[in-house]
Amino acid sequence: DHIDPRTIEFVLKNKGYDKIIAISDSIMATGLSDDDYMLGENEVVVVNGIARLKGEDSRAGSTLTMDKSLRNFMSYTNSDLINSQKLYFNFINIFNSTIFT
C-alpha cells in the first residue's frame, strides 16, 4: 500500500463520504502473476504484487484491484459497505457527467 491508512482516515473525517472519490493508478499487470512486464517503454518487475521499475526502487504504479481497495478502505476506516461504496459511485457519477454531457 502506498497511502498511509491514517491519511485515508483524515480525509474521510474532514470531507465525508460524499466528497471523496475512489480511483486507482493500477497498471496493466494488475491481477496478473509476479513477472516482468512492459509499461510503455519501461520495464517493470512485479514481486509480491508490488510493481517497480526494473533495476530501481521506484514504484511503477499499483497492482491493487478496485475490490481490494474497497476492502482496504473499509478496514482502514472501520466503514460499512453501504457508505464505502459511495466513493466508487461518486467516481462513476463524475465520470459520466463529464464524458457524456
N, C-alpha and C positions, 0 to 999 in steps of 0.2 A: 504494500500500500504506500502511495507516495503523498497522501494527505493525512496529517495527524488527526485522529478522531476528535481531539479537543477543538480543532478548527471547525469541524463539522458541527459539533455541539454549539459552539459560539455563534456560528452563522444562523443556525436554527433558532437559537434563543433570541437573537436580535432581529431576524427577518420573518420568521414564521414559515409554515409550510407553503403558503400561497405565493411567496415571493422568492422561492428558490426553484431552480430547475436542475434536473439531473442530466449530465452529459458525460461523454466518455472520449478519451483520446486513444482508445484501443486501436491497435494496428491489425493488419491482415493476419497475423499469426494468432489472433485471439481464438481460443477454442481448439487450437492445434497442439500437437505434442512439442516437447522441447526439441529444438533443432536449430539449424542455421537457415535464415530467410533473407530475402532482399526486400528492402523498403525503399522504393525508388532506386537511387544509385547506391544506397548504403547497405552494407552487410550488417545483419542483425543476428545476434545469438540469443536464443531463449533458453534459460536454465531455471528450473523450478518455477516456471511461469513468469519470470522477470526478463524483459527484453532490454538488451544493452547493445550499443554499437560495438561491432566486433573489434577487439583489441583495446577497448576503452571501458571506463567505468560509467560513462554517461548512459542514462536511460534513453531508450529509443521509442518510448511510448508505453502503453499499457496493454496487457492481455486480459484485463478484467472484463468479464461479461456484465451486461446490464443486470441480469438476475442476481449475480453475486454482489454487485454494487448495492442493489436494493437490500439484500440481506445484511451487508456491512452497515449501511445507513441505519437499519432497524436496530442492529446490535450496538452501534456507537451511540445512538441517541435514545435507546430504550423506547422507540416509537412502534406503534402498531402498523399493520399492513394498510389499513384504510387511510391513515394520514401519510404514511411513507410513499404510497403510490402516487400521491398528488404531485410530487416532484417530477415524476415521469410524464404524467398527463400535462403538467404545466409546459414542459418542453414541446410536446406534441401540439398543444394548442397554439403556442407561439410560432412554431414552425409552420403549421397550417395557415395561420392568419397572415404570415409574412409571405409565404410562397404562393398561396392560392387566392390572394385578393388583388 
